Amino acid sequence: MKIKFKFTYLLLAFTFLITACGTSACDSKDKEIDPDPVPDITNKEVYVLVTTNNRAYDLMRNDVDFSTTSNMSPNTITLQPDTKFQEMDGFGAAVTGSSCYNLLQMSQSDRTKFLTETFSHEKGYGFSYIRIAIGCSDFSLSEYTCCDTPGIENFALQTEELDYVIPILHEILEINPELKILGSPWTSPQWMKVNNLTDLQPYNSWTSGHLNPAYYEDYATYFVKWIQAFAGQGIHIDAITPQNEPLNRGNSASLFMGWEEQRDFVKKLGPALREAGLETKIYAFDHNYNYDNMADQVDYPVKIYNDAEASQYLAGAAYHNYGGDKNELLDIHAKAPDKELIFTETSIGTWNNGRDLSTRLMDDMAEVALGTVNNWCRGVIVWNLMLDSERGPNRDGGCQTCYGAVDINSSDFKTIIRNSHYYIIAHLSSVVKPGAYRIGTSGLTVQGLTYSAFKNSDGSYAFVALNNREQAQSVTLSDGEKHFSYDIPPKSVASFRW
């Protein structure tokens, strides 16, 4: 339903909040969302987007004007654009084979509405960074790579790319041509695998194994061919990681790659990209904060940086949050301040009440969104953009308990439910655009209020806040020239741009 911000609507909405939304009845975990594009609404000076954890405000536009009076508020937060932190690359979700399958079951008109709402900067929330698999992932329609017949000359894109992923990417790029894309492999071709680096015996399994050093150059060529194949389809790949979750032997498609192995492989991968004239970034690691409790793998990316030959090819490191604490990002930044950090995967599911927005919105905004950005991450990408109401398509050995950023009803492939991951990305991407810088602030600090400020490349300011308190929090935002005040509702996220 398109929202029209007229006075009568705001009055009705306020009445609804007073009479109903203080009760648990408003906490609808399975609220059905009509994926219409975000409405154009207002002539007001400050864009405001608000979501409460009971969905009383559900990505609601509630714009305001600048104040015309002097600022005397004790609750002022002043932006400091001269204090710059990291440049932002963007925010988004993984566009997996499963996500693309579900999207292609929708009618063209419904799919266009959803993708426009999600990826358009002008008519939607402006998701700007996605992750795709190089070959299969644990949310693919089958297990495969792009070179399953031995011999690198046999490389070719497969059905999942040609019939599912690439058509969806074309539709997204039509909406947002500046979209950034990161690619990650879950496994090398089986013929490149060995059981370990001592015996070097063939390892014919999708799960676990090591990359045979004898095939480092061929596998580097595999990455080059994959990037070039997507370029041939009109799709630019901005970055890659050498291996998804290199310390995870147990995924349905996986490959173990300790830091020494990745260091040595990067020494082949980096030159291969350069010789092909590719400027694709390489991010090391792509796994958990706690290094899966492997003592010899702690500080995995820093260990690789310590090798000057390998380090020159690495833009930085990527992290997931399935183990450990986000403060590891601060430690890695302190040890390698010249290297970038990005956050590339997190999941919600039955194990963490993934459909319960009353808790997930607060936790995911604090830990995944603002938590990683405030710890130097340039980008934030959550896992599957879309799964169906049966948490699929999924496969044996993969995650069968995961939810998507949105879930679509498999009985009609029309009815969409937004989950916390959609909200947290939308609240960032709607106001913080690629090329923005995170900037400093001074002033109000209140327990339960977490925020971050940015200056976009067009000169506009952005501010994203989480109010995890039980009561509304009044804030006044000032850029040194203009200011405005806003009451951030309890248990909510609010985004501002001016």
HELIX and SHEET records of a PDB file:
HELIX    1   1 PHE A    7  THR A   19  1                                  13    
HELIX    2   2 SER A   24  CYS A   26  5                                   3    
HELIX    3   3 GLY A   97  GLN A  105  1                                   9    
HELIX    4   4 GLN A  108  PHE A  119  1                                  12    
HELIX    5   5 ILE A  152  ASN A  154  5                                   3    
HELIX    6   6 THR A  159  THR A  159  1                                   1    
HELIX    7   7 GLU A  160  VAL A  165  3                                   6    
HELIX    8   8 ILE A  166  ILE A  175  1                                  10    
HELIX    9   9 GLN A  190  MET A  192  5                                   3    
HELIX   10  10 PRO A  213  TYR A  215  5                                   3    
HELIX   11  11 TYR A  216  GLY A  232  1                                  17    
HELIX   12  12 TRP A  259  GLU A  275  1                                  17    
HELIX   13  13 TYR A  291  ASN A  293  5                                   3    
HELIX   14  14 ALA A  295  GLN A  297  5                                   3    
HELIX   15  15 TYR A  300  TYR A  305  1                                   6    
HELIX   16  16 ALA A  308  SER A  311  1                                   4    
HELIX   17  17 ASN A  327  LYS A  335  1                                   9    
HELIX   18  18 THR A  350  ASN A  352  5                                   3    
HELIX   19  19 LEU A  357  ASP A  364  1                                   8    
HELIX   20  20 MET A  365  ALA A  369  3                                   5    
HELIX   21  21 LEU A  370  VAL A  373  1                                   4    
HELIX   22  22 SER A  420  SER A  429  1                                  10    
SHEET    1   A 9 MET A  60  ARG A  61  0                                        
SHEET    2   A 9 TYR A  47  THR A  52 -1                                        
SHEET    3   A 9 SER A 492  ARG A 497 -1                                        
SHEET    4   A 9 TYR A 461  ASN A 467 -1                                        
SHEET    5   A 9 LEU A 449  LYS A 455 -1                                        
SHEET    6   A 9 TYR A 437  GLY A 443 -1                                        
SHEET    7   A 9 THR A  76  GLU A  87 -1                                        
SHEET    8   A 9 GLN A 473  SER A 478  1                                        
SHEET    9   A 9 HIS A 483  ILE A 488 -1                                        
SHEET    1   B 8 GLY A  90  ALA A  94  0                                        
SHEET    2   B 8 CYS A 377  ASN A 384  1                                        
SHEET    3   B 8 GLU A 340  GLU A 345  1                                        
SHEET    4   B 8 GLY A 316  HIS A 320  1                                        
SHEET    5   B 8 LYS A 281  ASN A 288  1                                        
SHEET    6   B 8 ALA A 239  ILE A 240  1                                        
SHEET    7   B 8 LYS A 180  PRO A 185  1                                        
SHEET    8   B 8 TYR A 129  ILE A 134  1                                        
SHEET    1   C 2 LYS A 193  VAL A 194  0                                        
SHEET    2   C 2 HIS A 210  LEU A 211 -1                                        
SHEET    1   D 2 ILE A 348  GLY A 349  0                                        
SHEET    2   D 2 CYS A 402  TYR A 403 -1                                        
SHEET    1   E 3 MET A 386  ASP A 388  0                                        
SHEET    2   E 3 VAL A 406  ILE A 408  1                                        
SHEET    3   E 3 ILE A 416  ARG A 418 -1                                        
END                                                                             
